[in-house]
């Protein structure tokens, strides 16, 4: 699963809390990467791999299996 977040949609912190919620319901990624806009620009300037430079966050979770029958909810300010 790859999520690329445009500026102003959600913050890096909200993306991290969403990943925490996913892990909290028992979906354990085999790999996890989250990059903020500064890191995205540094990696792209060095590697030139085509990362989008107009986004705030890139989150990547690699899963080996899919959890069925569980509802995943993004956290809110109250939880």
N, C-alpha and C positions, 0 to 999 in steps of 0.2 A: 504494500500500500504506500502510495506517495501522495503527500499533500503539499501543494504549493499555495501559499497564502499571500494574497495581494495586500499592499499597505492599507491599514485602517480597518481590515476585516476582523482579524483577531491579533492579539499580541503574541510574542514568543512565549510569554508566561502562560497564556491561555492554551497555546498549542501543547506546551509541556504538561499542563494539568489534564488535558484531554488524553494524552498518552498515558499518564498515571492512572486515569479512570479505566482505560482499556486494559492495562495490566491488572488493575484492581478486581476486574471481573473474571480474571483467570486466563486471559489471552496473553501468552508470553511470547514476545517476538524473538526470533533467532538473531536478528540484528536490528539496531535502532540508531538513527542518526537524526539530529535536529540542528539546523544552522540558522543563525540570524543573518540580517542583511549584510553586516560587515564581513562575516565569515564567508558568505556566498560570494561577495565581490573578490575577496582574497583568493579563494579557491579557483574561481573562474579566471582571474588575471594570471594565475600561475599555470593552471592546467589547460585552459581553453577547451572545456568540454561541453559548452553550450548551456550552462546554467542561466536561468533568467535573472537579470539584474534589476528588474523593476518589482521585486516581491520582497516582503518582510521576513518570511519564514519558509523554509523547506523542511518538512518532516518526512522521514522514510522509515517504515517498519516492514521488516521481512518476516513473513509467517510461514511455517511449514504445514499448518493445518488451520481449518476454519472452525470456529466455535458456532454451533447451531443452537437456536432457541434462546439466546441471551440478548437482551436489549442493551445497547451501549448508549450512554447519555453523556454529553459534554457537561463538565461541571459548571456551576453557576456561582455567583458571589456568595450564596447561602450554603454551599456544601463543599 
